[in-house]
Amino acid sequence: MANVYGRLPFVSALLFVVVSTLMLLSRKQANHAAVAPFEGQAGMSAPVAKVFERACKDCHSNRTAWPWYSKIPPLSLAIAADVNRGRSFFNLSEWSGYSLGRRRGFLLAIETDLKRDKMPPRTYRWMHRKSSLTEQDRALLVNWAKAEGLLLRGKTPSLAKSNAGVPR
Ligand code: HEC
């Protein structure tokens, strides 16, 4: 018995070193320097931006709010991978850097995924109760994606030309 307790300080010290080393190694979780407000870039109204902020921004913008458990390995690696994957699909903080065509593609994907209830991912919803979307939230985002898509269509010269004469 005395032996076990005798080792406790040593074991805690070792654990501390291992965990801090792993934390240093998984420093990838930085938010990029450019934490531009995304609402303006993507033509979101305040209510739309609020829903996006609550349910999507952690993985699809540079404004990720990293929870305390996202710093603890090995969970940290899995969470960072998810965020990086989400951002690499589309990152609303970098929206104005995308071509009009790409933005339209993202908007279509957003509309489809929301209608199929694919996003936010289920595991994320379990961890973040506030990210669950009501029908109304979903409709807000879907309508924004549709309206913004139409607006961009008007701004895309090649498409505008091929749509000439088609009433919008
Ligand atoms: C926990 C992180 C996370 C959150 C939160 C999240 N996403 Fe995603 N999203 C991802 C990842 C990761 C992918 C990459 C594709 C995949 O793994 O399914 C993705 C892919 C997508 C895609 C493309 C999927 C496809 O069809 O190929 C769309 C559109 C999308 N997300 C929209 C949203 C919207 C809208 C929200 C908020 C309502 C949201 N996401 C919230 C992580 C997230």
Residues whose N, C-alpha, C, O or C-beta is under 5 A from the ligand:
A	BS01	HEC	A55 C56 D58 C59 D82 R85 G86 F89 F106 A109 I110 D113 M119 P120 P121 Y124
